[in-house]
Amino acid sequence: MSTPTSVGAGKAVGFHYILTVQTAAGDVLTVSSVATFAPAVFSRSQAYQEIRAIAADELGHNRFSVLFFSLEPDRF
C-alpha cells in the first residue's frame, strides 16, 4: 500500500521511496510511493523517519526491523 506524503517548505522535490519492514511475528510490509521533500530543509535521515512513520501507521505499531530502504529522486 502506498501513501502520498508532503513535508517541508521551499523548493520541493519528489522522491520515490520503497521501505520493507518485518515484525517479530514475521509479518512483512512494503510501502512505496512518491514523497515531496524540500532538500534544503529536510535531510535524508529526516525523510527516512517520515517514511518509517508511514509504515508504523500501516502496521499500527513501530516495533519492526527495516529490511530495505530506498530513496531516489522521482525522475529518469
C-alpha positions in Angstrom: 0.0 0.0 0.0 1.2 3.5 -0.7 0.6 6.8 1.0 1.5 10.2 -0.5 3.5 12.4 1.8 4.4 16.1 1.6 6.6 17.8 4.1 8.8 20.8 4.3 8.9 24.3 2.7 11.0 25.8 0.0 11.6 24.2 -3.4 10.1 20.8 -3.0 11.3 17.8 -5.0 9.5 14.4 -5.5 11.3 11.3 -4.3 10.3 7.8 -4.9 10.7 5.6 -1.8 10.5 1.9 -1.0 10.6 0.6 2.6 10.3 -3.0 3.5 9.9 -4.0 7.2 9.4 -7.2 9.2 7.8 -7.6 12.6 8.9 -10.1 15.3 5.9 -12.2 14.3 7.3 -12.5 10.8 4.8 -10.2 9.1 6.4 -8.3 6.2 5.2 -4.9 4.8 6.4 -2.9 1.9 5.4 0.7 1.4 6.2 2.5 -1.8 5.1 5.9 -3.1 6.4 9.4 -4.0 7.0 11.8 -1.2 7.7 15.5 -1.6 10.6 16.9 0.4 12.5 20.2 0.3 16.2 19.1 0.3 17.2 22.5 1.7 15.1 21.9 4.7 14.9 18.1 5.2 17.9 15.7 5.4 17.8 12.1 4.1 17.6 10.8 7.7 14.6 13.1 8.4 12.9 11.7 5.2 13.6 8.2 6.4 12.0 8.9 9.8 8.9 10.3 8.0 8.7 7.3 5.7 9.2 4.9 8.7 6.3 6.6 10.4 4.1 5.7 7.4 5.0 2.0 7.8 4.3 2.3 11.6 0.8 3.8 10.8 0.1 0.9 8.3 1.1 -1.7 11.0 -0.5 0.1 13.9 2.9 0.0 15.8 6.5 0.8 15.4 8.0 -2.5 16.6 9.7 -3.7 13.4 13.1 -4.1 11.7 13.8 -2.4 8.4 14.9 -4.9 5.8 15.2 -2.5 2.8 15.1 1.3 2.3 15.5 3.2 -1.0 15.0 6.9 -1.6 15.7 8.3 -5.1 14.7 11.5 -7.0 11.5 10.7 -8.9 12.8 11.3 -12.4 14.6 9.5 -15.2 
